[in-house]
Amino acid sequence: MVVSRDAADGTGSVFFLDSSIHQYFRPPSSDSVSEIDSMLLPEVGAAVSVLLGFAPPATLSAAGSSRLNEVLMPNPFDRPRSVFMLDVRGAEDSQVMVQSANTWFGSALRSRVLMESNKADIQLPDEDDVSVVSLNEPLSFGSDVELTDKELNDFASWLGGTYVANALKPMNGELTIPLASGARLNLHMSKKAEREFITSLVSLIGNIRRAMEMHQDLSGSMRNPAELITGSFDGIKVLQEEYGTEGAAEQGQELFFTSILKIFDSLQAVYRGQIVGVILCNGTPLPESETVLNVMITSRPSARWLEETTGPSNSTTIAEIVLVRWTLAWITGIILVIATLLGTNESVVVGWTAVASDMIPVYVVMVPYSYAAAVKSVTACELIAACKK
């Protein structure tokens, strides 16, 4: 699912990218891109929740539910339970995405998105039910630690390009990558904007690979949580601020989507088709600390907390229950000790125990000590049969 925003009219576009081997969305029409009715941003968030296998928020309107039915397959028990969601800041709804030769966009459903609010919440249950992996953490480098020439060379080779290092100064070479449009993108690491763009893109791809490794670890454990891989990308915005919306920025955007679609192929292979993509292209970027779709995890109260809050509120009643329990425990213990010491004769003891505040009779049979003085609870019928012996 790719969301694009038009800064001029406050609307955007959403592309629903389905699995490579399984159909989680309604089948598109014969058009290259099938368009459905407009959606609100909270409805896009609700669609993500449903794709993860959870119920949509209670605030979703009847009209919103109807629009979700136009997008999602009707079987509620057949969801991917894994979503890849990315907020791409500065990206516009360009022909780079729509005319891409990649089948993910060519077979996508499309809807206009009405941006009545800048962001919406994705409400998820307890952390035990969902695994959220952030892609915003630095990989092996940060503000003070740079990439290496080897990492740049590996990235260029992955995309079919080359990296020519500068023998006199590390991290000062030239990256050349062929694009699907036939052009060749040249990025110079000596230029600040191009360096920031490549650094953020390589970090993003590396973190997605780390998320794949985490998925493989989870698949080998007893847990089976839903998985949300989410993050943001500012590289296109950096190029636009330096070069404008055309030229290098446009080619950088094409390189970005080429990289994302290539890594999405890898996600499909690792998840065996049980994952869908959510890429948010926000033409009017929010502050760096905010995203268009905000993930909200609600903690589930523990069973102990529920038991204590639903129990008796009268302190006197609680004290009486505790006293009865302790008294009966001591009496029962004394009876068991005496019966064990007496030992050789079979005897029958009728006692009482307490469950909550109710008194319930319990029948106990003492067997000879030669049989390990075992004690077992018996029914009334068994008790009568024992007494007749």
C-alpha positions in Angstrom: 0.0 0.0 0.0 1.6 3.3 -1.1 0.1 6.6 0.1 1.0 9.8 -1.9 0.0 13.3 -0.8 -0.7 16.3 -3.0 0.3 19.4 -1.1 -1.9 21.7 -3.1 -5.4 20.2 -2.5 -4.8 18.2 0.7 -5.4 14.8 -1.0 -3.2 11.9 -1.7 -3.2 8.5 -3.3 -3.0 5.1 -1.8 -1.7 2.0 -3.6 -2.4 -1.4 -2.1 0.4 -3.8 -3.0 -0.6 -7.4 -2.6 1.4 -10.5 -1.8 3.2 -12.2 -4.6 1.5 -15.6 -4.0 -1.6 -14.8 -2.0 -4.5 -12.4 -2.5 -5.3 -10.3 0.5 -6.9 -7.4 -1.4 -9.8 -7.2 -3.8 -8.8 -8.1 -7.4 -8.1 -5.0 -9.5 -10.0 -4.3 -12.7 -8.4 -4.8 -16.2 -6.9 -1.3 -15.9 -3.2 -1.0 -15.2 -4.2 0.7 -11.9 -7.7 0.1 -10.5 -9.1 3.1 -8.6 -11.7 2.8 -5.9 -13.6 5.5 -3.9 -11.8 8.0 -1.8 -10.7 7.1 1.7 -9.9 9.1 4.8 -6.5 8.8 6.5 -8.0 7.1 9.6 -9.5 4.5 7.3 -6.1 3.7 5.9 -4.9 3.2 9.5 -7.9 0.9 10.1 -6.9 -1.1 7.0 -3.4 -1.6 8.5 -4.9 -2.9 11.8 -7.2 -5.3 9.9 -4.2 -6.5 7.8 -2.4 -7.3 11.0 -5.3 -9.5 12.1 -6.9 -7.1 14.6 -10.3 -5.5 14.7 -10.6 -1.9 13.3 -11.1 0.8 15.9 -14.5 1.4 17.3 -14.5 4.9 16.0 -14.6 3.7 12.4 -17.9 4.8 10.7 -20.2 2.6 8.7 -19.1 4.3 5.6 -15.5 3.6 6.5 -16.3 -0.1 7.1 -17.9 -0.2 3.6 -14.7 1.3 2.1 -12.6 -1.3 3.8 -14.8 -4.0 2.3 -14.0 -2.5 -1.2 -10.3 -3.0 -0.5 -9.9 -6.1 1.6 -10.9 -9.6 0.9 -14.0 -10.6 2.9 -12.5 -13.5 4.8 -11.5 -12.1 8.3 -9.5 -15.3 9.1 -7.2 -14.9 6.2 -4.9 -11.8 6.8 -1.2 -11.6 6.2 -0.5 -10.5 9.8 2.6 -8.8 8.6 2.8 -5.2 7.1 5.7 -3.2 5.8 4.9 0.5 6.3 7.2 3.4 5.4 6.7 7.2 5.5 8.6 8.8 2.6 8.9 12.5 3.3 9.0 14.8 0.4 7.8 12.3 -2.3 5.1 13.3 -4.6 2.6 11.2 -6.6 4.8 11.1 -9.7 4.8 9.0 -12.8 7.9 7.2 -11.5 5.6 5.1 -9.4 2.6 4.7 -11.6 4.6 3.9 -14.8 7.0 1.6 -13.1 7.6 -1.6 -14.9 7.5 -3.5 -11.5 4.5 -5.6 -11.2 3.8 -4.4 -7.6 2.5 -1.1 -8.9 1.1 -2.4 -12.1 -1.4 -4.6 -10.3 -2.2 -2.4 -7.4 -5.5 -1.0 -6.3 -5.6 2.8 -6.0 -7.7 5.2 -4.0 -7.6 8.9 -3.4 -7.0 9.8 0.3 -8.6 12.9 1.8 -6.1 14.4 4.2 -8.6 16.0 6.6 -6.0 15.6 9.4 -2.2 15.5 9.3 -2.0 12.1 10.9 -4.1 9.1 12.2 -3.5 6.5 14.8 -3.0 2.7 14.2 -4.4 1.2 17.4 -2.8 -2.2 18.3 -3.3 -4.5 21.3 -0.7 -5.6 23.8 3.0 -6.0 22.9 2.7 -9.8 23.3 0.3 -9.9 20.3 2.3 -7.7 17.9 6.0 -7.1 17.2 6.8 -3.6 16.0 10.2 -3.1 14.4 11.4 0.4 13.9 13.5 1.2 10.8 14.6 4.6 12.1 17.5 3.3 14.2 21.0 3.7 12.8 22.6 0.6 11.4 26.3 0.6 12.0 26.7 4.3 11.6 25.2 7.5 13.0 25.8 11.2 13.1 29.4 10.6 14.1 30.1 7.2 12.4 30.1 7.1 8.6 29.6 4.4 6.0 32.5 2.5 4.6 33.6 2.3 1.0 32.9 -1.5 1.2 29.3 -0.9 2.3 28.8 1.5 -0.6 30.3 -0.9 -3.0 28.1 -3.7 -1.8 25.0 -1.5 -2.1 25.9 -0.4 -5.7 26.5 -4.0 -6.7 23.1 -5.0 -5.2 21.5 -2.6 -7.6 23.7 -3.5 -10.6 25.8 -0.3 -10.3 29.4 0.5 -9.4 31.2 2.6 -6.8 34.6 4.1 -7.6 36.4 4.9 -4.3 38.7 7.9 -3.9 42.2 6.5 -3.2 43.2 9.7 -1.3 40.2 10.1 0.9 37.7 7.5 2.2 34.0 7.9 1.6 34.7 10.5 -1.2 34.0 8.4 -4.3 31.3 8.3 -7.0 28.3 6.0 -7.0 26.8 5.1 -10.4 23.5 3.2 -10.7 21.4 2.4 -13.8 17.7 3.3 -13.5 14.7 1.6 -15.0 14.0 4.7 -17.1 17.3 4.1 -18.9 19.2 6.9 -17.2 22.3 6.5 -15.0 22.3 8.2 -11.7 25.7 9.6 -10.5 26.0 10.5 -6.9 29.2 12.1 -5.4 29.9 11.3 -1.8 31.8 14.6 -1.5 28.5 16.5 -1.9 26.6 16.8 1.4 23.0 16.3 0.1 23.9 13.3 -2.1 25.9 11.9 0.8 23.0 12.2 3.2 20.6 10.6 0.7 22.8 7.6 0.1 23.6 7.2 3.8 19.9 7.2 4.8 19.0 4.8 2.0 21.7 2.3 2.8 20.8 2.5 6.5 17.1 1.9 5.6 17.9 -1.2 3.5 20.1 -2.6 6.2 17.5 -2.2 8.9 14.9 -3.9 6.7 17.3 -6.9 6.4 17.7 -6.8 10.2 13.8 -7.0 10.4 13.9 -10.1 8.2 16.4 -11.7 10.6 14.1 -10.9 13.6 11.2 -12.5 11.7 13.2 -15.7 11.2 14.0 -15.8 14.9 10.3 -15.3 15.8 9.3 -18.1 13.4 11.4 -20.5 15.3 9.9 -19.7 18.7 6.5 -20.5 20.3 5.3 -17.0 19.9 3.4 -16.0 16.7 2.8 -12.3 17.0 1.7 -10.0 14.2 4.5 -8.0 12.7 4.6 -4.3 11.8 7.8 -3.1 10.1 7.6 0.7 10.2 9.9 3.7 9.6 10.5 6.9 7.7 12.8 8.2 5.0 14.0 11.8 4.5 16.5 11.4 1.7 14.2 12.6 -1.1 13.4 15.8 0.9 17.1 16.4 1.3 17.7 16.3 -2.5 14.7 18.5 -3.1 16.0 21.1 -0.7 19.3 21.2 -2.6 18.3 20.7 -6.2 14.6 21.3 -6.5 12.0 18.8 -7.4 13.4 17.8 -10.8 16.8 16.5 -12.0 18.8 14.8 -9.3 15.8 14.8 -6.9 13.6 13.1 -9.4 16.3 10.5 -10.2 16.9 10.0 -6.5 13.2 9.2 -6.0 13.3 6.7 -8.8 16.4 5.0 -7.2 14.6 5.0 -3.9 11.5 3.2 -5.2 13.7 0.8 -7.2 15.5 -0.1 -4.0 12.3 -0.5 -2.0 10.7 -2.7 -4.6 13.8 -4.9 -4.7 13.9 -5.3 -0.9 10.1 -5.9 -1.0 10.8 -8.9 -3.2 13.2 -10.2 -0.5 10.5 -9.6 2.2 8.0 -11.7 0.1 10.5 -14.5 0.0 11.4 -14.5 3.7 7.7 -14.2 4.8 6.6 -16.7 2.1 4.1 -14.2 0.7 2.4 -13.4 4.0 3.2 -9.7 4.0 1.9 -6.6 2.3 3.6 -3.2 1.7 2.5 0.2 3.1 4.6 3.1 1.8 3.4 6.6 2.7 4.6 9.2 0.3 4.1 12.5 2.2 4.5 15.5 -0.2 4.1 17.9 2.8 6.4 16.4 5.4 5.6 16.6 9.1 8.2 17.4 11.7 10.9 14.7 11.9 9.5 13.3 15.2 6.0 12.7 13.6 4.6 10.3 11.1 1.4 10.3 9.1 0.3 7.0 10.7 1.1 6.9 14.4 1.4 3.4 16.0 -0.5 3.2 19.4 -0.1 0.1 21.5 -2.5 -0.3 24.4 -1.4 -2.4 27.4 -3.7 -5.2 28.5 -4.4 -5.3 32.3 -2.9 -8.4 34.0 -5.1 -11.2 35.4 -3.9 -10.4 38.9 -5.0 -6.8 38.6 -8.4 -7.9 37.3 -8.8 -10.4 40.2 -8.0 -7.8 42.9 -10.2 -5.2 41.5 -13.2 -7.5 41.2 -12.8 -9.1 44.6 -14.5 -8.0 47.9 -14.0 -4.4 48.8 -14.9 -4.8 52.5 -11.7 -5.2 54.5 -13.6 -7.0 57.3 -14.9 -9.7 54.9 -11.4 -10.2 53.5 -10.0 -10.7 57.0 -12.7 -13.2 57.9 -11.9 -15.2 54.7 -8.2 -15.3 55.5 -8.8 -16.4 59.1 -11.1 -19.3 58.0 -8.6 -20.4 55.4 -5.7 -20.5 57.9 -7.8 -22.2 60.5 -8.9 -25.0 58.2 -5.4 -25.4 56.9 -4.0 -26.0 60.4 -6.8 -28.4 61.3 -6.4 -30.4 58.2 -2.6 -30.5 58.7 -3.0 -31.8 62.3 -5.5 -34.5 61.2 -3.1 -35.6 58.5 -0.2 -35.9 60.9 -2.3 -37.8 63.5 -3.6 -40.2 60.8 0.0 -40.8 59.5 1.3 -41.6 63.0 -1.6 -43.9 63.8 -0.9 -45.4 60.5 -1.9 -49.1 60.1 -5.7 -48.9 60.3 -7.7 -47.5 57.5 -9.8 -44.6 58.6 -12.1 -42.1 57.0 -12.0 -38.4 57.8 -14.6 -35.9 56.8 -13.3 -32.4 56.7 -14.2 -28.9 55.4 -12.4 -26.5 53.2 -13.2 -23.0 52.0 -13.3 -21.7 48.4 -13.6 -17.9 48.4 -16.2 -17.3 51.2 -18.2 -20.6 50.8 -17.7 -23.7 53.0 -17.6 -27.0 50.9 -17.3 -30.5 52.4 -14.3 -32.6 51.4 -14.1 -36.3 52.0 -10.6 -37.8 52.6 -9.6 -41.4 52.9 -6.5 -42.4 54.9 -4.9 -45.6 53.6 -2.4 -47.7 55.7 1.1 -46.4 56.2 2.5 -49.4 54.5 1.0 -47.9 51.3 3.1 -44.7 51.7 0.3 -43.1 53.7 -1.1 -41.7 50.5 -4.1 -39.3 50.8 -6.7 -39.0 48.1 -9.9 -37.2 47.6 -12.9 -39.4 47.0 -16.5 -39.0 46.0 -19.4 -39.6 48.3 -20.1 -43.0 46.7 -16.5 -44.1 47.2 -16.7 -43.0 50.8 -19.7 -45.2 51.5 -18.1 -48.2 49.9 -15.0 -47.6 52.0 -17.1 -47.5 55.2 -18.7 -50.9 54.4 -15.3 -52.7 54.4 
